[in-house]
């Protein structure tokens, strides 16, 4: 059909276009909407769910922010939500005892309480207890102890109010979303406020015994990258604790006290008194930062995971020399149990992998089955949605609460670093995460001082012979260095 333009061209053109449109319209019936279902199996990594590094950037060791909001929708609504899914705490007004004479609304202590409540949030407390919650709760206890005695010469709380103040702290934390079981989780009691068996519990006596200006200077600014390998604050605190606890030696000698002298209690209680003194001299933020760094140095030297006897793994993998389905299946099943325990740091993962590898070698598994079965460091930590493990950074970190996404935390080592398999000559006691030569002579001096104090206590108990062996001790550093005893580390 022609559609020529004439004198009435505009009207004809319009009718022509209308007819063509009507002829073309039925072809749309061949187009149908197709529903696209998300395939969770295609999600291979949480890294795919967050922003990828820009082109030209490796992003290998850049931390990635893992927020529960980026996780896929939980497909099993009838079951309880996993702890890494978005949760929002219910805040309420706490009921206090009224017998703790402290202004909890003071901005400094209130901010520390807020941080502790977030770090020990109800659903995450047990998972991050070793690395985040308990170090922060311990720091709060030290800071509160100093805050309580800010206007007096005391460094401890009286027994009469310690229980009440401790109860009020737990009530306030719970009212801000914290898990109410953190005293049990972190093994901290109200008696930590009292100074225990330490003979020095006031400013005046401590300042007469200890070079406090040197102590405060050493801990006023703690370097997070150097303190664990080249400690400055740690030996200063220990030296001060040794000096004030050593006064008990003279007391016991003069009073001819019978029975065993618990020098470990003296030392630990006196360290708490020294922490309280530092809390009075430093700002709230400076004290909390310093105490968290010191805790990080401590927790990163030990694997916090529990390993049951790997009898099935040993039986399946004892004589393998090549990838074996039965061996890898047994190993993966064992590691799946480990992955339900807690979140750990990258340093702890190295220690845990080496410890477990040593257990397997002790059972006769001599082949590097980590390599054969593609076991990575992050396989030793909690798995996010069953897809990828999250290793926390060895530096102190916090759980962050956001009104839109809930709780989140930062994961490190987003690339696949192979779990280290111990060599025949290595042992867990010789494992060092410091670069060569990163431990100072002053650490050895500190150890000698402690052992000298220890020997004096034993002499008072009529101990005839004290045999001492001093060995070098290496502390961790934030930069992970591969040990010469490790093999087959993926780059």
C-alpha positions in Angstrom: 0.0 0.0 0.0 1.5 3.4 -1.1 1.6 6.3 1.2 2.3 9.3 -1.1 2.2 12.9 0.0 -0.1 15.3 -1.8 -1.8 18.5 -0.9 -3.3 16.8 2.1 0.1 15.2 2.8 0.3 15.8 6.5 -2.9 14.1 7.3 -2.1 11.2 5.0 1.3 10.8 6.5 -0.2 10.5 10.0 -2.7 7.8 8.9 0.1 5.9 7.1 2.3 5.8 10.3 -0.7 4.8 12.4 -1.4 1.8 10.0 2.3 0.7 10.1 2.3 0.8 13.9 -0.8 -1.4 14.0 0.8 -3.9 11.7 4.0 -4.0 13.8 2.3 -4.2 17.2 1.4 -8.0 17.1 5.1 -8.8 16.9 5.5 -7.7 20.5 3.5 -10.8 21.5 6.6 -12.9 20.8 8.4 -11.1 23.6 7.8 -12.6 27.0 9.2 -11.7 30.4 11.6 -14.2 31.9 12.1 -14.4 35.6 15.8 -14.5 36.5 16.7 -16.4 39.7 19.9 -15.6 41.6 22.2 -18.5 41.6 23.9 -18.5 45.0 26.4 -21.1 43.8 27.9 -18.5 41.4 28.8 -16.3 44.4 32.3 -17.5 45.0 33.6 -14.8 47.2 32.5 -12.0 49.4 34.9 -9.9 47.5 32.5 -10.1 44.5 29.8 -8.6 46.7 31.8 -5.5 47.6 33.6 -2.9 45.5 36.4 -4.3 43.4 39.8 -2.6 43.3 40.2 -0.1 40.6 42.1 -1.1 37.4 45.8 -1.2 37.9 45.6 -1.8 41.7 46.3 -5.2 43.0 44.3 -4.9 46.2 45.9 -8.0 47.5 46.6 -6.8 51.0 44.1 -4.0 51.3 41.5 -4.6 54.0 37.9 -5.2 52.8 35.0 -4.0 54.8 32.6 -6.9 55.4 29.1 -5.8 56.3 26.3 -8.2 56.8 24.2 -6.0 54.5 26.1 -7.3 51.4 25.3 -10.9 52.2 22.7 -12.7 50.1 19.2 -13.0 51.5 19.1 -15.9 54.0 17.3 -18.7 52.1 16.1 -20.6 55.2 13.6 -18.3 57.0 12.4 -21.0 59.4 15.9 -21.3 60.9 17.6 -18.9 63.2 19.8 -16.3 61.4 23.5 -16.9 61.4 25.5 -14.4 63.6 27.0 -12.6 60.6 23.6 -11.4 59.3 22.3 -7.9 60.1 21.1 -7.5 63.7 20.1 -4.3 65.4 20.4 -4.0 69.2 17.5 -2.9 71.3 18.7 -0.1 73.6 16.9 0.6 76.9 17.5 2.5 80.1 19.5 0.4 82.5 18.6 -0.3 86.1 21.6 0.6 88.3 22.3 -0.4 91.9 22.7 3.2 93.0 25.7 2.2 95.1 28.5 2.9 92.7 29.6 6.6 93.2 30.5 7.2 89.6 29.1 9.5 87.0 28.6 7.1 84.1 27.4 9.9 81.9 30.8 11.5 81.8 31.7 11.8 78.1 35.0 10.0 78.4 33.8 6.9 80.2 30.5 6.9 78.3 32.4 6.7 75.0 34.5 3.8 76.2 31.3 2.0 77.3 29.7 2.6 73.9 32.8 1.2 72.1 32.8 -1.9 74.4 29.1 -2.5 73.9 29.6 -2.4 70.1 32.6 -4.7 70.3 30.8 -7.1 72.5 27.4 -7.0 70.7 25.0 -9.8 71.6 25.2 -12.0 68.5 28.9 -11.5 67.8 30.5 -11.5 71.3 31.5 -15.2 71.3 32.8 -15.0 67.7 35.0 -12.0 68.2 35.6 -12.5 72.0 39.3 -13.5 71.8 40.4 -10.7 69.4 38.0 -7.8 69.8 35.5 -8.1 72.7 37.6 -9.3 75.6 40.6 -7.0 74.9 38.2 -4.0 74.8 36.3 -5.2 77.9 39.6 -5.6 79.7 40.6 -2.1 78.6 37.3 -0.7 80.0 38.0 -2.3 83.4 41.5 -0.8 83.6 40.2 2.6 82.5 37.2 2.6 84.9 39.5 1.6 87.8 41.6 4.7 87.2 38.5 6.9 86.5 36.9 5.9 89.8 40.0 7.0 91.8 40.7 10.1 89.7 40.0 12.5 92.6 41.9 10.5 95.3 45.2 8.9 95.8 43.8 5.4 95.5 44.4 3.1 92.5 41.8 0.4 93.3 38.2 0.2 94.3 37.1 -0.7 97.8 35.7 -4.2 98.3 32.4 -2.7 99.5 31.6 -1.0 96.1 33.5 -3.2 93.6 30.6 -5.6 93.1 28.1 -2.8 92.7 30.2 -0.9 90.1 30.9 -4.1 88.2 27.2 -4.9 88.2 26.4 -1.4 86.9 28.9 -1.7 84.1 27.4 -5.0 82.9 23.9 -3.5 83.1 24.9 -0.4 81.1 26.7 -2.5 78.4 23.7 -4.9 78.1 21.3 -1.9 77.8 23.4 -0.7 74.8 23.3 -4.1 73.0 26.2 -6.0 74.5 26.1 -9.6 75.5 25.4 -9.9 79.2 27.7 -13.0 79.5 30.9 -11.2 78.7 32.3 -11.5 82.3 32.2 -15.3 81.9 33.4 -15.1 78.3 36.4 -12.9 79.2 37.0 -14.4 82.7 36.9 -11.0 84.4 35.4 -10.5 87.8 34.7 -7.6 90.2 37.8 -8.6 92.2 39.9 -7.2 89.3 38.9 -3.8 90.6 40.4 -4.3 94.1 44.1 -4.9 93.4 44.0 -8.3 95.0 47.2 -9.3 96.7 49.3 -6.4 95.3 50.9 -4.7 98.3 50.8 -1.2 96.6 47.4 0.3 96.0 47.9 4.1 96.0 49.6 6.8 94.0 52.0 7.9 96.7 53.6 4.5 97.4 53.8 3.6 93.7 55.5 6.9 92.8 58.1 6.3 95.6 58.8 2.9 94.2 58.7 3.3 90.5 60.1 5.8 88.0 56.6 6.9 86.9 57.8 9.5 84.5 59.6 6.8 82.5 56.5 4.6 82.7 54.1 7.2 81.4 56.5 8.2 78.7 56.8 4.6 77.5 53.1 4.1 77.3 51.8 7.5 76.3 52.2 6.7 72.6 52.4 3.0 71.7 53.5 2.2 68.2 51.1 -0.5 66.8 53.7 -1.8 64.3 56.7 -1.9 66.6 55.3 -2.7 70.1 54.8 -6.4 69.5 58.4 -7.0 68.2 60.3 -4.1 69.8 58.2 -3.5 72.9 58.6 -0.3 74.9 55.4 -0.1 77.0 55.2 -3.8 77.9 58.5 -4.0 79.6 57.9 -0.7 81.4 54.6 -2.0 82.8 56.2 -5.3 83.8 59.2 -3.6 85.4 56.8 -1.4 87.5 54.7 -4.4 88.5 57.9 -6.3 89.5 59.1 -3.4 91.6 55.8 -2.9 93.6 55.2 -6.6 93.9 58.7 -7.2 95.1 57.9 -5.2 98.2 55.9 -8.3 99.3 59.2 -10.3 99.5 60.4 -8.1 102.4 57.0 -8.3 104.1 56.9 -12.1 103.9 60.4 -12.4 105.1 59.9 -10.2 108.1 56.6 -11.9 109.1 58.0 -15.4 108.5 54.8 -16.3 106.6 54.3 -20.0 106.2 52.9 -21.7 103.1 53.4 -21.2 99.4 53.9 -17.6 98.2 51.8 -17.1 95.0 54.1 -14.7 93.2 52.1 -15.0 90.0 49.1 -13.5 91.7 51.2 -10.7 93.1 52.5 -9.9 89.7 49.2 -10.0 87.9 47.5 -8.0 90.6 50.2 -5.4 90.5 50.0 -5.1 86.8 46.4 -4.2 87.2 47.4 -1.5 89.6 50.0 -0.1 87.1 47.3 -0.1 84.4 45.1 1.9 86.8 47.9 4.4 87.3 48.4 4.8 83.6 44.6 5.3 83.1 44.8 8.3 85.5 47.7 9.9 83.7 46.6 9.3 80.1 43.5 10.5 78.3 40.6 8.0 77.8 41.4 7.5 74.2 45.2 7.3 74.6 44.8 4.7 77.4 42.3 2.6 75.4 44.5 2.7 72.3 47.6 1.6 74.3 45.8 -1.2 76.2 44.3 -2.5 73.0 47.7 -2.7 71.3 49.2 -4.5 74.2 46.3 -7.0 74.2 46.8 -7.5 70.4 50.5 -8.4 71.0 49.4 -11.0 73.6 46.5 -12.7 71.7 48.4 -12.9 68.4 51.1 -15.1 70.0 48.6 -18.0 70.6 46.1 -20.0 68.6 42.7 -19.7 70.3 41.1 -22.6 68.5 40.5 -26.0 70.0 41.7 -29.1 68.1 40.3 -32.5 68.8 42.4 -35.6 67.9 42.5 -35.8 64.1 42.5 -39.6 64.0 40.3 -39.8 60.8 42.5 -37.3 59.0 45.6 -39.2 59.9 44.1 -42.5 58.9 43.0 -41.1 55.5 46.1 -39.1 54.7 49.0 -41.0 56.3 50.4 -42.5 53.1 49.2 -40.1 50.4 51.7 -38.5 47.9 49.2 -37.1 45.4 45.8 -35.5 45.7 43.5 -38.0 47.3 39.6 -37.6 47.4 39.3 -39.6 50.6 42.1 -37.6 52.3 40.8 -34.2 51.2 37.3 -35.2 52.1 38.4 -36.1 55.6 40.5 -33.0 56.0 37.8 -30.7 54.8 35.3 -32.3 57.2 37.7 -31.7 60.1 38.3 -28.1 59.1 34.6 -27.5 58.7 34.3 -28.2 62.4 37.0 -25.7 63.2 35.3 -23.0 61.1 32.4 -23.0 63.5 34.5 -21.7 66.5 35.4 -18.1 66.1 36.9 -15.3 64.0 40.7 -15.2 64.3 43.4 -12.8 63.0 45.9 -13.5 60.2 48.7 -14.1 62.6 46.6 -16.5 64.7 45.7 -18.3 61.5 49.4 -18.9 60.7 50.0 -20.3 64.3 46.8 -22.4 64.1 47.7 -23.9 60.7 51.2 -24.7 61.9 49.9 -26.2 65.2 47.4 -28.4 63.3 50.0 -29.4 60.8 52.4 -30.4 63.6 49.6 -32.6 65.0 49.2 -34.3 61.7 53.0 -34.7 61.3 53.1 -36.2 64.7 50.6 -38.8 63.6 52.6 -39.8 60.6 51.2 -37.5 57.8 54.5 -36.3 56.2 53.1 -35.0 53.0 51.9 -31.3 52.7 48.2 -32.1 52.5 47.4 -28.4 52.8 48.8 -28.0 49.3 47.3 -31.2 48.0 43.8 -30.2 49.3 44.1 -26.5 48.6 43.8 -25.4 52.2 44.2 -21.6 52.8 44.8 -19.6 55.9 41.3 -18.2 55.9 39.9 -21.7 56.1 40.8 -21.7 59.8 38.3 -18.9 60.6 34.6 -18.4 60.5 33.2 -18.7 57.0 30.9 -15.9 55.8 27.7 -17.5 54.4 29.7 -20.7 53.8 31.7 -19.1 51.0 34.9 -17.5 52.2 36.7 -17.2 55.5 37.3 -13.9 57.2 40.6 -13.2 58.9 40.7 -10.2 61.1 43.7 -7.9 61.1 46.3 -8.4 63.7 46.1 -4.7 64.6 43.3 -3.8 67.1 40.0 -3.5 65.4 36.4 -2.8 66.4 32.9 -3.9 65.5 31.2 -1.0 63.9 27.4 -0.4 64.2 25.5 1.3 61.4 21.8 2.1 61.5 21.3 0.8 57.9 23.6 -2.2 57.8 23.8 -3.4 61.4 27.2 -4.6 62.8 30.2 -4.9 60.5 33.9 -5.6 60.9 37.0 -5.4 58.8 38.5 -8.5 57.2 42.2 -8.8 56.1 44.1 -10.9 53.7 41.5 -11.1 51.0 43.7 -13.1 48.7 44.2 -16.9 48.9 47.4 -17.4 51.0 48.2 -21.1 51.4 48.3 -22.5 54.9 51.9 -23.1 56.0 52.9 -26.7 56.4 55.6 -27.2 59.1 58.9 -28.7 58.1 60.5 -31.6 59.9 62.8 -29.2 61.7 60.3 -26.6 62.8 58.1 -26.6 65.9 55.3 -24.4 67.2 57.6 -23.1 70.0 60.1 -21.8 67.5 57.5 -20.0 65.3 58.2 -16.3 65.0 56.2 -13.7 63.0 58.8 -11.0 63.5 61.4 -10.0 60.9 64.9 -11.3 61.9 66.5 -9.4 64.7 63.2 -7.7 65.8 63.5 -8.6 69.5 65.4 -6.3 71.8 68.0 -7.1 74.4 65.8 -5.3 76.9 63.3 -8.2 76.7 66.0 -10.6 77.8 66.9 -8.2 80.6 63.2 -8.2 81.6 63.1 -12.0 81.6 66.2 -12.2 83.8 64.7 -9.7 86.2 61.5 -11.7 86.4 63.4 -14.9 87.0 65.6 -13.3 89.6 62.5 -12.2 91.4 61.0 -15.7 91.0 64.2 -17.2 92.5 64.1 -14.9 95.4 60.6 -16.0 96.2 61.6 -19.6 96.0 64.6 -19.1 98.3 62.2 -17.7 100.9 60.5 -21.0 100.8 63.7 -22.9 101.6 64.2 -24.0 98.0 67.7 -25.4 97.6 68.2 -25.3 93.9 66.7 -23.1 91.1 67.6 -24.1 87.6 66.9 -21.5 84.9 67.1 -21.6 81.2 66.8 -18.4 79.2 65.7 -18.6 75.6 65.2 -15.9 73.0 61.5 -14.8 72.7 60.2 -13.4 69.5 57.1 -11.2 69.4 54.8 -10.6 66.5 54.7 -7.7 64.1 51.9 -6.6 61.9 53.7 -7.4 58.7 53.5 -11.1 58.1 56.9 -12.5 57.1 57.3 -16.0 55.7 59.5 -18.2 57.9 62.3 -20.2 56.3 60.7 -23.3 57.9 57.5 -22.8 55.8 57.2 -24.3 52.4 54.8 -23.8 49.4 53.4 -20.4 50.4 51.3 -19.1 47.5 52.3 -15.7 46.2 
